[in-house]
């Protein structure tokens, strides 16, 4: 699915949620808890609408470029100034 299709599906689900909250409110009556749920559902619907407006500017993350690593051994001259880690310098003995 595309981003636009996903956002449309989320918007439909949130519309269903708002309708369900309305039916629930008819059953249990208007209370602080129902008002809080209705407000949260409305905020979600508004947030998804804003996200849908910004969707043309959103781009999926680009996959990083693959870097090939050759099987050939490295040039040993690259390591002339390096010590063997944990063993000390080349011309000295390890303790």
CORTABEL-V696483 format. One record per residue. N is the residue number from 0. RES is the residue in three letters. NEAR is the number of other C-alpha atoms within 12 Angstrom. D_CENTER is the distance of its C-alpha to the mean C-alpha in whole Angstrom. Layout:
N RES NEAR D_CENTER
N RES NEAR D_CENTER
//
This chain:
0 UNK 8 17
1 UNK 13 16
2 UNK 20 14
3 UNK 21 17
4 UNK 13 18
5 UNK 16 15
6 UNK 24 15
7 UNK 21 19
8 UNK 19 19
9 UNK 22 17
10 UNK 26 19
11 UNK 18 22
12 UNK 18 21
13 UNK 25 21
14 UNK 23 24
15 UNK 17 26
16 UNK 22 24
17 UNK 26 26
18 UNK 18 29
19 UNK 18 29
20 UNK 26 29
21 UNK 22 32
22 UNK 16 34
23 UNK 19 33
24 UNK 20 35
25 UNK 13 38
26 UNK 12 38
27 UNK 14 38
28 UNK 14 39
29 UNK 17 37
30 UNK 14 36
31 UNK 12 34
32 UNK 15 31
33 UNK 22 31
34 UNK 19 31
35 UNK 15 28
36 UNK 22 26
37 UNK 26 27
38 UNK 18 26
39 UNK 18 22
40 UNK 25 22
41 UNK 23 24
42 UNK 18 21
43 UNK 22 18
44 UNK 26 20
45 UNK 19 21
46 UNK 18 17
47 UNK 26 16
48 UNK 22 19
49 UNK 15 18
50 UNK 21 15
51 UNK 22 17
52 UNK 16 19
53 UNK 15 17
54 UNK 19 15
55 UNK 14 18
56 UNK 11 17
57 UNK 14 13
58 UNK 12 13
59 UNK 10 11
60 UNK 6 10
61 UNK 8 13
62 UNK 7 14
63 UNK 6 16
64 UNK 6 20
65 UNK 7 21
66 UNK 6 24
67 UNK 7 27
68 UNK 8 29
69 UNK 7 33
70 UNK 6 35
71 UNK 8 38
72 UNK 9 38
73 UNK 10 37
74 UNK 8 40
75 UNK 10 42
76 UNK 9 43
77 UNK 10 40
78 UNK 11 40
79 UNK 11 44
80 UNK 10 43
81 UNK 14 41
82 UNK 15 42
83 UNK 15 41
84 UNK 9 39
85 UNK 11 41
86 UNK 13 44
87 UNK 13 45
88 UNK 15 47
89 UNK 15 48
90 UNK 9 52
91 UNK 10 52
92 UNK 10 52
93 UNK 12 49
94 UNK 7 50
//
